[in-house]
Amino acid sequence: MGLCGFYFEYSLLILIGVILFSHAAVDRIFGSGLKYSDNFKNTHLGKIGK
């Protein structure tokens, strides 16, 4: 999204790209990831919590 925004010089797409990138980065920093439907604490990075 962000790269498309830079290419087309469209500031809204740049903003959306920055938000998506930062959201994914923060999820990775705190160890949470994409959630599976069976349990909220079950992610693609492993189990969260105890």
Jmol script that loads the backbone (N, CA, C; Angstrom):
load data "model"
ATOM      1  N   MET A   1       0.822  -1.189   0.000  1.00  0.00           N
ATOM      2  CA  MET A   1       0.000   0.000   0.000  1.00  0.00           C
ATOM      3  C   MET A   1       0.866   1.253   0.000  1.00  0.00           C
ATOM      4  N   GLY A   2       1.835   1.258   0.887  1.00  0.00           N
ATOM      5  CA  GLY A   2       2.699   2.429   0.980  1.00  0.00           C
ATOM      6  C   GLY A   2       3.495   2.664  -0.289  1.00  0.00           C
ATOM      7  N   LEU A   3       3.996   1.587  -0.872  1.00  0.00           N
ATOM      8  CA  LEU A   3       4.765   1.728  -2.113  1.00  0.00           C
ATOM      9  C   LEU A   3       3.882   2.221  -3.257  1.00  0.00           C
ATOM     10  N   CYS A   4       2.649   1.736  -3.305  1.00  0.00           N
ATOM     11  CA  CYS A   4       1.711   2.238  -4.324  1.00  0.00           C
ATOM     12  C   CYS A   4       1.438   3.723  -4.100  1.00  0.00           C
ATOM     13  N   GLY A   5       1.339   4.118  -2.853  1.00  0.00           N
ATOM     14  CA  GLY A   5       1.131   5.521  -2.535  1.00  0.00           C
ATOM     15  C   GLY A   5       2.283   6.390  -2.995  1.00  0.00           C
ATOM     16  N   PHE A   6       3.503   5.897  -2.798  1.00  0.00           N
ATOM     17  CA  PHE A   6       4.667   6.648  -3.282  1.00  0.00           C
ATOM     18  C   PHE A   6       4.695   6.706  -4.805  1.00  0.00           C
ATOM     19  N   TYR A   7       4.364   5.589  -5.437  1.00  0.00           N
ATOM     20  CA  TYR A   7       4.399   5.530  -6.894  1.00  0.00           C
ATOM     21  C   TYR A   7       3.384   6.477  -7.521  1.00  0.00           C
ATOM     22  N   PHE A   8       2.154   6.467  -6.981  1.00  0.00           N
ATOM     23  CA  PHE A   8       1.090   7.313  -7.525  1.00  0.00           C
ATOM     24  C   PHE A   8       1.023   8.690  -6.864  1.00  0.00           C
ATOM     25  N   GLU A   9       1.937   8.946  -5.915  1.00  0.00           N
ATOM     26  CA  GLU A   9       1.984  10.208  -5.181  1.00  0.00           C
ATOM     27  C   GLU A   9       0.631  10.526  -4.533  1.00  0.00           C
ATOM     28  N   TYR A  10       0.113   9.536  -3.815  1.00  0.00           N
ATOM     29  CA  TYR A  10      -1.195   9.637  -3.173  1.00  0.00           C
ATOM     30  C   TYR A  10      -0.999   9.477  -1.664  1.00  0.00           C
ATOM     31  N   SER A  11      -1.146  10.565  -0.937  1.00  0.00           N
ATOM     32  CA  SER A  11      -0.774  10.581   0.480  1.00  0.00           C
ATOM     33  C   SER A  11      -1.639   9.662   1.345  1.00  0.00           C
ATOM     34  N   LEU A  12      -2.891   9.444   0.985  1.00  0.00           N
ATOM     35  CA  LEU A  12      -3.741   8.559   1.785  1.00  0.00           C
ATOM     36  C   LEU A  12      -3.215   7.121   1.742  1.00  0.00           C
ATOM     37  N   LEU A  13      -2.788   6.663   0.585  1.00  0.00           N
ATOM     38  CA  LEU A  13      -2.219   5.314   0.486  1.00  0.00           C
ATOM     39  C   LEU A  13      -0.913   5.201   1.269  1.00  0.00           C
ATOM     40  N   ILE A  14      -0.127   6.255   1.268  1.00  0.00           N
ATOM     41  CA  ILE A  14       1.105   6.253   2.059  1.00  0.00           C
ATOM     42  C   ILE A  14       0.764   6.118   3.541  1.00  0.00           C
ATOM     43  N   LEU A  15      -0.217   6.859   4.009  1.00  0.00           N
ATOM     44  CA  LEU A  15      -0.633   6.793   5.404  1.00  0.00           C
ATOM     45  C   LEU A  15      -1.148   5.407   5.768  1.00  0.00           C
ATOM     46  N   ILE A  16      -1.961   4.823   4.913  1.00  0.00           N
ATOM     47  CA  ILE A  16      -2.484   3.478   5.162  1.00  0.00           C
ATOM     48  C   ILE A  16      -1.338   2.471   5.220  1.00  0.00           C
ATOM     49  N   GLY A  17      -0.368   2.604   4.320  1.00  0.00           N
ATOM     50  CA  GLY A  17       0.782   1.712   4.321  1.00  0.00           C
ATOM     51  C   GLY A  17       1.607   1.823   5.586  1.00  0.00           C
ATOM     52  N   VAL A  18       1.804   3.039   6.066  1.00  0.00           N
ATOM     53  CA  VAL A  18       2.560   3.248   7.305  1.00  0.00           C
ATOM     54  C   VAL A  18       1.818   2.639   8.492  1.00  0.00           C
ATOM     55  N   ILE A  19       0.522   2.818   8.544  1.00  0.00           N
ATOM     56  CA  ILE A  19      -0.277   2.258   9.642  1.00  0.00           C
ATOM     57  C   ILE A  19      -0.233   0.735   9.618  1.00  0.00           C
ATOM     58  N   LEU A  20      -0.391   0.126   8.459  1.00  0.00           N
ATOM     59  CA  LEU A  20      -0.354  -1.334   8.366  1.00  0.00           C
ATOM     60  C   LEU A  20       1.020  -1.887   8.758  1.00  0.00           C
ATOM     61  N   PHE A  21       2.075  -1.228   8.276  1.00  0.00           N
ATOM     62  CA  PHE A  21       3.425  -1.677   8.607  1.00  0.00           C
ATOM     63  C   PHE A  21       3.704  -1.561  10.093  1.00  0.00           C
ATOM     64  N   SER A  22       3.340  -0.438  10.697  1.00  0.00           N
ATOM     65  CA  SER A  22       3.617  -0.252  12.119  1.00  0.00           C
ATOM     66  C   SER A  22       2.787  -1.202  12.977  1.00  0.00           C
ATOM     67  N   HIS A  23       1.559  -1.482  12.568  1.00  0.00           N
ATOM     68  CA  HIS A  23       0.714  -2.420  13.313  1.00  0.00           C
ATOM     69  C   HIS A  23       1.334  -3.814  13.295  1.00  0.00           C
ATOM     70  N   ALA A  24       1.796  -4.251  12.147  1.00  0.00           N
ATOM     71  CA  ALA A  24       2.428  -5.567  12.054  1.00  0.00           C
ATOM     72  C   ALA A  24       3.731  -5.608  12.845  1.00  0.00           C
ATOM     73  N   ALA A  25       4.501  -4.530  12.813  1.00  0.00           N
ATOM     74  CA  ALA A  25       5.766  -4.483  13.542  1.00  0.00           C
ATOM     75  C   ALA A  25       5.546  -4.547  15.048  1.00  0.00           C
ATOM     76  N   VAL A  26       4.565  -3.836  15.543  1.00  0.00           N
ATOM     77  CA  VAL A  26       4.277  -3.843  16.984  1.00  0.00           C
ATOM     78  C   VAL A  26       3.785  -5.223  17.415  1.00  0.00           C
ATOM     79  N   ASP A  27       2.966  -5.877  16.585  1.00  0.00           N
ATOM     80  CA  ASP A  27       2.533  -7.240  16.907  1.00  0.00           C
ATOM     81  C   ASP A  27       3.726  -8.176  17.028  1.00  0.00           C
ATOM     82  N   ARG A  28       4.695  -8.039  16.141  1.00  0.00           N
ATOM     83  CA  ARG A  28       5.880  -8.882  16.186  1.00  0.00           C
ATOM     84  C   ARG A  28       6.739  -8.570  17.406  1.00  0.00           C
ATOM     85  N   ILE A  29       6.864  -7.280  17.749  1.00  0.00           N
ATOM     86  CA  ILE A  29       7.679  -6.888  18.897  1.00  0.00           C
ATOM     87  C   ILE A  29       7.135  -7.489  20.190  1.00  0.00           C
ATOM     88  N   PHE A  30       5.818  -7.467  20.357  1.00  0.00           N
ATOM     89  CA  PHE A  30       5.213  -7.980  21.587  1.00  0.00           C
ATOM     90  C   PHE A  30       4.961  -9.482  21.546  1.00  0.00           C
ATOM     91  N   GLY A  31       5.320 -10.141  20.442  1.00  0.00           N
ATOM     92  CA  GLY A  31       5.224 -11.595  20.374  1.00  0.00           C
ATOM     93  C   GLY A  31       3.863 -12.121  20.003  1.00  0.00           C
ATOM     94  N   SER A  32       2.945 -11.253  19.663  1.00  0.00           N
ATOM     95  CA  SER A  32       1.652 -11.738  19.195  1.00  0.00           C
ATOM     96  C   SER A  32       1.674 -11.718  17.677  1.00  0.00           C
ATOM     97  N   GLY A  33       0.838 -12.509  17.089  1.00  0.00           N
ATOM     98  CA  GLY A  33       0.824 -12.584  15.633  1.00  0.00           C
ATOM     99  C   GLY A  33      -0.578 -12.850  15.132  1.00  0.00           C
ATOM    100  N   LEU A  34      -0.665 -13.459  13.972  1.00  0.00           N
ATOM    101  CA  LEU A  34      -1.958 -13.790  13.394  1.00  0.00           C
ATOM    102  C   LEU A  34      -2.633 -14.844  14.258  1.00  0.00           C
ATOM    103  N   LYS A  35      -3.863 -14.606  14.645  1.00  0.00           N
ATOM    104  CA  LYS A  35      -4.576 -15.500  15.552  1.00  0.00           C
ATOM    105  C   LYS A  35      -5.278 -16.611  14.770  1.00  0.00           C
ATOM    106  N   TYR A  36      -5.254 -17.814  15.360  1.00  0.00           N
ATOM    107  CA  TYR A  36      -6.025 -18.925  14.811  1.00  0.00           C
ATOM    108  C   TYR A  36      -7.420 -18.903  15.412  1.00  0.00           C
ATOM    109  N   SER A  37      -8.367 -19.475  14.719  1.00  0.00           N
ATOM    110  CA  SER A  37      -9.765 -19.406  15.159  1.00  0.00           C
ATOM    111  C   SER A  37     -10.066 -20.302  16.362  1.00  0.00           C
ATOM    112  N   ASP A  38      -9.225 -21.284  16.656  1.00  0.00           N
ATOM    113  CA  ASP A  38      -9.518 -22.186  17.762  1.00  0.00           C
ATOM    114  C   ASP A  38      -9.309 -21.561  19.137  1.00  0.00           C
ATOM    115  N   ASN A  39      -8.336 -20.638  19.256  1.00  0.00           N
ATOM    116  CA  ASN A  39      -8.051 -20.028  20.550  1.00  0.00           C
ATOM    117  C   ASN A  39      -7.349 -18.697  20.302  1.00  0.00           C
ATOM    118  N   PHE A  40      -7.729 -17.663  21.058  1.00  0.00           N
ATOM    119  CA  PHE A  40      -7.135 -16.343  20.886  1.00  0.00           C
ATOM    120  C   PHE A  40      -5.650 -16.348  21.181  1.00  0.00           C
ATOM    121  N   LYS A  41      -5.211 -17.206  22.113  1.00  0.00           N
ATOM    122  CA  LYS A  41      -3.802 -17.250  22.500  1.00  0.00           C
ATOM    123  C   LYS A  41      -2.956 -18.123  21.576  1.00  0.00           C
ATOM    124  N   ASN A  42      -3.565 -18.726  20.569  1.00  0.00           N
ATOM    125  CA  ASN A  42      -2.857 -19.559  19.614  1.00  0.00           C
ATOM    126  C   ASN A  42      -2.560 -18.723  18.364  1.00  0.00           C
ATOM    127  N   THR A  43      -1.278 -18.407  18.127  1.00  0.00           N
ATOM    128  CA  THR A  43      -0.900 -17.564  16.992  1.00  0.00           C
ATOM    129  C   THR A  43       0.073 -18.297  16.082  1.00  0.00           C
ATOM    130  N   HIS A  44       0.369 -17.699  14.937  1.00  0.00           N
ATOM    131  CA  HIS A  44       1.326 -18.306  14.017  1.00  0.00           C
ATOM    132  C   HIS A  44       2.738 -18.256  14.566  1.00  0.00           C
ATOM    133  N   LEU A  45       2.970 -17.479  15.612  1.00  0.00           N
ATOM    134  CA  LEU A  45       4.277 -17.412  16.254  1.00  0.00           C
ATOM    135  C   LEU A  45       4.393 -18.361  17.435  1.00  0.00           C
ATOM    136  N   GLY A  46       3.283 -18.990  17.807  1.00  0.00           N
ATOM    137  CA  GLY A  46       3.274 -19.915  18.948  1.00  0.00           C
ATOM    138  C   GLY A  46       2.243 -19.484  19.974  1.00  0.00           C
ATOM    139  N   LYS A  47       2.245 -20.143  21.126  1.00  0.00           N
ATOM    140  CA  LYS A  47       1.304 -19.834  22.203  1.00  0.00           C
ATOM    141  C   LYS A  47       1.708 -18.543  22.904  1.00  0.00           C
ATOM    142  N   ILE A  48       0.711 -17.749  23.296  1.00  0.00           N
ATOM    143  CA  ILE A  48       0.942 -16.531  24.069  1.00  0.00           C
ATOM    144  C   ILE A  48       0.587 -16.841  25.523  1.00  0.00           C
ATOM    145  N   GLY A  49       1.358 -16.350  26.439  1.00  0.00           N
ATOM    146  CA  GLY A  49       1.059 -16.513  27.865  1.00  0.00           C
ATOM    147  C   GLY A  49       1.763 -17.712  28.458  1.00  0.00           C
ATOM    148  N   LYS A  50       1.204 -18.173  29.588  1.00  0.00           N
ATOM    149  CA  LYS A  50       1.822 -19.270  30.350  1.00  0.00           C
ATOM    150  C   LYS A  50       1.629 -20.603  29.689  1.00  0.00           C
TER     151      LYS A  50
END
end "model"
wireframe off; spacefill off
backbone 0.3
color backbone group
